[in-house]
C-alpha cells in the first residue's frame, strides 16, 4: 500500500451538479479520517477563474484553473456532470486539456453526465461505461463506439471509472477507496457516511422513462395503445397477429422494424412498467400485481422484474411504495 499522497481532481464546469463534486470528495475526505493520515489531496478544478455556478445556483470556488494550475501530477481525475448541458458542445480548451492530462493519470473517469465530456474528448472510444439512466441512450446514440451499460451504478474498464447519476458518485468514490486502502477502511467510510457499501440493484430501479410512444403505422400504434391499456390480457404473438389480421411472422417482422424489439419483449416492458406503478401505490402484494399485469404467477413476474429493473418486486415495493403495510 503506497504512502504517497494521491491527488484527486474533480473537474467542475459551469452548471455542474453540486453533489457530483461534493459527494465523491466527502468519501475521500472520510477515507483520510479513517486511515488516520492524509492519503488523498482533494482538488476542484475549473475551466476559468472565479466561482463556478452550479445547477442549483450555489457557487463553488475552485482550487485550480486548468492550463494554469495543473502542472502537478494527478492520481485520479473525475469529470462531474452538468445535467442541463448534455446538448452543449464542450469547449475546445477543456477537450484539449483532458486529452493532455488523462494519459499521465493513474485513473480517470466521470460522474453522471460528465461522461459526455470525456466522450467528446475521444477518451471513451471502445470503452465500457455508465452514466445517468435518463441520458444513457442519448450518449450511446451520439457516441456509437462507446459501450453504455445503462443499469450499472459504476463501471470499471482498465484505468477508466464511470458512475451513474448523482449519488452514484459516492459509490464510485467508495470503490476507489477500497482499491487503494482495502475493504476494512472502505466499510468504515460507508458506515460513517450512512451509505450502502454495495448498493442493492442497479440504477434502472430509479428510472422513470416509461414505455416509449407508440411507433409505426397507425394500426400498429393502435395495437400498442390497446396492449398498454389492457396488460392483463393474452398478448402472445399469435393473439396480437390475429388482432392485426396478419401472420405471426409478418407481425414480428413489422414490429421489430417499427419498434426496435420483438413483440414479446415489448409486452414484457409494458407489463413490468404497469407492475412498477401498482407496487409503488402499495395496495397490492406481488402475487396480486402479477395477476393484474398478465404474468402467469408471482415467480414469472419476479424473473421479468429482475430482468428489467434489477431488483425483485418485493424489494422494489419496500423501497418505493407510497403505502406500506
C-alpha positions as CSV (number, residue, x, y, z in Angstrom):
1,X,0.0,0.0,0.0
2,X,1.6,3.2,-1.2
3,X,2.2,6.0,1.4
4,X,2.5,8.6,-1.4
5,X,-0.2,11.4,-1.3
6,X,-2.7,10.8,-4.1
7,X,-4.1,14.0,-5.7
8,X,-7.8,13.6,-6.6
9,X,-9.0,16.2,-9.1
10,X,-12.7,16.8,-9.8
11,X,-13.3,18.9,-12.9
12,X,-16.4,21.1,-12.3
13,X,-17.8,23.0,-15.3
14,X,-20.4,25.8,-15.3
15,X,-23.8,24.3,-14.4
16,X,-22.3,21.4,-12.5
17,X,-24.4,19.2,-10.2
18,X,-23.0,20.1,-6.8
19,X,-23.4,16.6,-5.4
20,X,-21.4,15.2,-8.3
21,X,-18.5,17.2,-6.8
22,X,-19.1,17.2,-3.1
23,X,-20.3,13.6,-2.8
24,X,-17.1,11.9,-4.0
25,X,-14.9,14.4,-2.3
26,X,-16.6,13.7,1.1
27,X,-15.9,10.0,0.6
28,X,-12.2,10.6,0.0
29,X,-12.1,13.1,2.9
30,X,-13.6,10.5,5.2
31,X,-11.1,7.9,4.0
32,X,-8.4,10.3,5.2
33,X,-10.0,10.3,8.6
34,X,-10.5,6.6,8.8
35,X,-6.9,5.9,7.6
36,X,-5.6,8.2,10.3
37,X,-3.4,10.1,7.8
38,X,-3.7,12.2,4.7
39,X,-4.0,9.7,1.8
40,X,-5.8,12.0,-0.6
41,X,-5.3,15.6,-1.6
42,X,-8.6,16.9,-2.8
43,X,-8.8,19.5,-5.6
44,X,-11.7,21.1,-7.5
45,X,-10.6,22.3,-11.0
46,X,-12.4,24.7,-13.2
47,X,-12.1,25.9,-16.8
48,X,-11.7,29.5,-15.9
49,X,-11.0,31.8,-13.0
50,X,-13.6,32.7,-10.4
51,X,-16.5,30.8,-8.8
52,X,-18.4,28.1,-10.7
53,X,-22.2,28.5,-10.7
54,X,-23.8,25.1,-10.1
55,X,-27.1,23.8,-11.4
56,X,-28.7,24.7,-8.0
57,X,-27.4,28.2,-8.2
58,X,-24.8,27.7,-5.4
59,X,-21.3,28.9,-6.3
60,X,-18.3,26.7,-5.9
61,X,-14.8,28.2,-5.6
62,X,-12.2,26.0,-7.4
63,X,-8.7,25.3,-6.3
64,X,-7.2,25.0,-9.7
65,X,-7.7,26.6,-13.1
66,X,-6.9,24.2,-16.0
67,X,-3.9,25.1,-18.1
68,X,-2.7,27.4,-15.3
69,X,-2.5,25.5,-12.0
70,X,-2.5,21.9,-13.2
71,X,1.2,21.1,-13.7
72,X,1.3,18.8,-10.6
73,X,0.9,15.0,-11.1
74,X,-2.8,13.9,-10.9
75,X,-3.6,10.5,-9.5
76,X,-7.3,10.4,-10.3
77,X,-9.2,12.8,-12.5
78,X,-13.0,12.8,-12.4
79,X,-15.3,14.9,-14.6
80,X,-18.5,15.9,-12.7
81,X,-21.9,16.1,-14.5
82,X,-23.8,19.1,-15.7
83,X,-27.4,18.0,-16.0
84,X,-28.6,20.8,-18.3
85,X,-25.6,20.8,-20.6
86,X,-25.6,17.4,-22.3
87,X,-26.6,19.0,-25.6
88,X,-24.0,21.8,-25.3
89,X,-20.7,21.2,-27.3
90,X,-17.8,21.1,-24.9
91,X,-15.2,23.9,-25.2
92,X,-12.1,23.1,-27.2
93,X,-10.0,24.2,-24.2
94,X,-11.5,21.6,-21.9
95,X,-11.2,18.9,-24.5
96,X,-7.6,19.7,-25.2
97,X,-6.7,19.8,-21.5
98,X,-8.3,16.4,-20.9
99,X,-6.5,14.9,-23.8
100,X,-3.3,16.2,-22.5
101,X,-3.8,15.3,-18.8
102,X,-5.6,11.9,-18.9
103,X,-2.7,9.8,-20.3
104,X,-0.5,10.6,-17.3
105,X,-3.1,9.9,-14.6
106,X,-3.4,6.6,-12.8
107,X,-7.2,6.6,-13.1
108,X,-9.7,8.8,-14.8
109,X,-13.5,8.9,-15.2
110,X,-16.8,10.7,-14.7
111,X,-19.8,11.1,-12.6
112,X,-23.3,11.2,-14.2
113,X,-23.3,13.2,-17.5
114,X,-19.6,14.0,-17.1
115,X,-19.2,11.0,-19.4
116,X,-20.3,13.3,-22.3
117,X,-17.3,15.5,-21.7
118,X,-14.9,12.5,-21.8
119,X,-16.6,11.1,-24.9
120,X,-16.3,14.5,-26.6
121,X,-12.6,14.3,-25.9
122,X,-12.4,10.9,-27.6
123,X,-11.4,9.2,-24.3
124,X,-14.3,6.7,-24.2
125,X,-13.9,5.1,-27.6
126,X,-14.3,1.3,-27.3
127,X,-14.8,1.6,-23.6
128,X,-17.5,0.2,-21.3
129,X,-19.1,3.0,-19.3
130,X,-22.2,4.1,-17.5
131,X,-24.0,7.4,-17.0
132,X,-27.3,8.7,-15.7
133,X,-30.2,6.4,-16.9
134,X,-32.1,9.4,-18.3
135,X,-29.3,10.2,-20.8
136,X,-27.7,6.8,-21.4
137,X,-29.5,6.2,-24.7
138,X,-28.6,9.7,-25.8
139,X,-24.9,9.1,-25.1
140,X,-25.0,5.7,-26.9
141,X,-26.5,7.3,-30.0
142,X,-24.2,10.2,-30.1
143,X,-21.1,8.1,-29.5
144,X,-21.8,4.7,-31.0
145,X,-18.3,3.4,-30.4
146,X,-18.9,3.6,-26.6
147,X,-20.5,0.6,-24.8
148,X,-23.1,2.1,-22.4
149,X,-24.2,-0.1,-19.5
150,X,-27.4,1.7,-18.6
151,X,-28.2,-0.2,-15.5
152,X,-24.8,-0.1,-13.8
153,X,-24.1,2.0,-10.7
154,X,-20.5,2.3,-11.7
155,X,-18.2,0.6,-14.2
156,X,-14.5,-0.2,-14.3
157,X,-12.7,-0.6,-17.6
158,X,-9.0,-0.6,-17.3
159,X,-7.9,2.9,-16.0
160,X,-11.4,4.2,-16.6
161,X,-14.1,4.6,-13.9
162,X,-17.6,5.9,-14.6
163,X,-20.6,6.4,-12.3
164,X,-24.3,6.6,-12.9
165,X,-26.4,9.6,-11.8
166,X,-25.6,11.9,-8.9
167,X,-25.4,9.8,-5.7
168,X,-23.7,7.0,-7.6
169,X,-20.6,9.2,-7.5
170,X,-20.3,8.3,-3.8
171,X,-20.5,4.6,-4.7
172,X,-17.7,5.1,-7.3
173,X,-15.5,7.0,-4.8
174,X,-16.0,4.3,-2.2
175,X,-14.9,1.6,-4.7
176,X,-11.7,3.7,-5.4
177,X,-11.1,3.9,-1.6
178,X,-11.4,0.1,-1.4
179,X,-8.9,-0.3,-4.3
180,X,-6.4,2.0,-2.5
181,X,-6.9,1.3,1.2
182,X,-8.7,-2.0,1.4
183,X,-12.1,-3.5,2.4
184,X,-12.0,-2.5,6.1
185,X,-11.3,1.2,5.6
186,X,-14.0,1.3,2.8
187,X,-16.6,-0.3,5.1
188,X,-15.8,2.2,7.9
189,X,-16.2,5.1,5.4
190,X,-19.6,3.7,4.3
191,X,-20.7,3.3,7.9
192,X,-19.7,6.8,8.8
193,X,-21.5,8.3,5.8
194,X,-24.6,6.2,6.3
195,X,-24.4,4.7,2.8
196,X,-24.6,1.2,1.4
197,X,-21.2,-0.4,1.0
198,X,-22.6,-2.2,-2.1
199,X,-25.8,-0.7,-3.3
200,X,-28.5,-3.3,-4.0
201,X,-29.7,-3.5,-7.6
202,X,-28.8,-1.2,-10.5
203,X,-29.9,2.3,-11.4
204,X,-32.9,1.2,-13.6
205,X,-35.0,0.8,-10.5
206,X,-34.9,4.6,-10.2
207,X,-35.7,5.3,-13.9
208,X,-38.9,7.0,-14.9
209,X,-38.7,6.7,-18.7
210,X,-41.7,4.5,-19.1
211,X,-42.6,2.8,-22.4
212,X,-41.8,4.8,-25.5
213,X,-44.5,6.4,-27.5
214,X,-46.3,4.1,-30.0
215,X,-44.3,3.7,-33.2
216,X,-45.0,2.5,-36.8
217,X,-48.1,2.7,-38.9
218,X,-51.4,3.8,-37.4
219,X,-52.8,0.2,-37.0
220,X,-49.6,-0.8,-35.2
221,X,-49.8,2.2,-32.9
222,X,-53.4,1.3,-32.1
223,X,-52.3,-2.2,-31.1
224,X,-49.6,-0.8,-28.8
225,X,-52.1,1.5,-27.1
226,X,-54.5,-1.4,-26.7
227,X,-51.9,-3.6,-25.1
228,X,-50.8,-0.8,-22.7
229,X,-54.4,-0.2,-21.7
230,X,-55.0,-4.0,-21.1
231,X,-51.7,-5.5,-19.8
232,X,-53.5,-8.4,-18.1
233,X,-54.9,-10.0,-21.3
234,X,-53.4,-12.6,-23.6
235,X,-50.7,-10.8,-25.6
236,X,-49.0,-13.8,-27.3
237,X,-47.6,-13.1,-30.8
238,X,-50.4,-15.3,-32.2
239,X,-53.1,-13.3,-30.3
240,X,-51.7,-10.0,-31.4
241,X,-51.3,-11.2,-35.0
242,X,-54.9,-12.3,-35.1
243,X,-56.0,-8.9,-33.8
244,X,-54.0,-7.3,-36.7
245,X,-55.3,-9.8,-39.2
246,X,-51.8,-10.9,-40.3
247,X,-49.5,-13.9,-39.7
248,X,-47.4,-14.0,-36.5
249,X,-44.2,-14.0,-38.7
250,X,-45.2,-10.9,-40.5
251,X,-46.3,-9.1,-37.3
252,X,-43.0,-9.9,-35.7
253,X,-41.0,-8.6,-38.6
254,X,-43.2,-5.4,-38.8
255,X,-43.0,-4.9,-35.0
256,X,-39.2,-5.2,-34.8
257,X,-38.7,-2.9,-37.7
258,X,-41.0,-0.2,-36.3
259,X,-40.4,-0.5,-32.5
260,X,-36.9,-1.9,-32.4
261,X,-37.7,-5.1,-30.4
262,X,-39.8,-8.2,-30.6
263,X,-43.5,-8.1,-29.6
264,X,-42.8,-10.4,-26.6
265,X,-40.0,-8.1,-25.3
266,X,-42.2,-5.0,-25.7
267,X,-45.2,-6.6,-24.0
268,X,-42.9,-7.6,-21.1
269,X,-41.7,-4.0,-20.8
270,X,-45.3,-2.7,-20.7
271,X,-46.3,-5.3,-18.1
272,X,-43.3,-4.5,-15.9
273,X,-44.0,-0.8,-16.2
274,X,-47.6,-1.3,-15.0
275,X,-46.3,-3.6,-12.2
276,X,-44.0,-0.9,-11.0
277,X,-46.8,1.6,-10.8
278,X,-49.0,-0.8,-8.9
279,X,-46.2,-1.7,-6.5
280,X,-45.5,2.0,-5.9
281,X,-49.1,2.6,-5.0
282,X,-48.6,-0.1,-2.3
283,X,-52.0,-1.6,-2.2
284,X,-51.2,-4.9,-3.8
285,X,-48.8,-7.7,-3.0
286,X,-46.6,-9.0,-5.8
287,X,-48.9,-12.1,-6.3
288,X,-51.9,-9.7,-6.9
289,X,-49.8,-7.5,-9.2
290,X,-48.7,-10.5,-11.3
291,X,-52.4,-11.4,-11.9
292,X,-53.3,-7.9,-12.9
293,X,-50.4,-7.5,-15.3
294,X,-50.7,-10.7,-17.2
295,X,-48.0,-12.7,-15.6
296,X,-48.7,-16.4,-15.1
297,X,-47.7,-16.2,-11.4
298,X,-45.6,-14.2,-9.0
299,X,-42.4,-16.2,-10.0
300,X,-42.8,-15.2,-13.6
301,X,-43.3,-11.6,-12.6
302,X,-40.2,-11.8,-10.4
303,X,-38.0,-13.1,-13.2
304,X,-39.2,-10.4,-15.6
305,X,-38.9,-7.7,-13.0
306,X,-35.3,-8.6,-12.1
307,X,-34.5,-8.7,-15.8
308,X,-36.0,-5.2,-16.5
309,X,-35.4,-3.4,-13.2
310,X,-32.6,-5.2,-11.5
311,X,-34.4,-5.9,-8.1
312,X,-37.3,-8.2,-7.1
313,X,-40.9,-6.9,-6.9
314,X,-40.8,-7.3,-3.1
315,X,-37.6,-5.3,-2.8
316,X,-39.0,-2.6,-5.1
317,X,-42.2,-2.3,-3.2
318,X,-40.4,-2.0,0.1
319,X,-38.3,0.9,-1.3
320,X,-40.8,2.9,-3.4
321,X,-44.3,2.2,-2.1
322,X,-46.4,5.2,-1.1
323,X,-48.4,2.9,1.3
324,X,-46.5,0.5,3.5
325,X,-48.4,-2.4,5.1
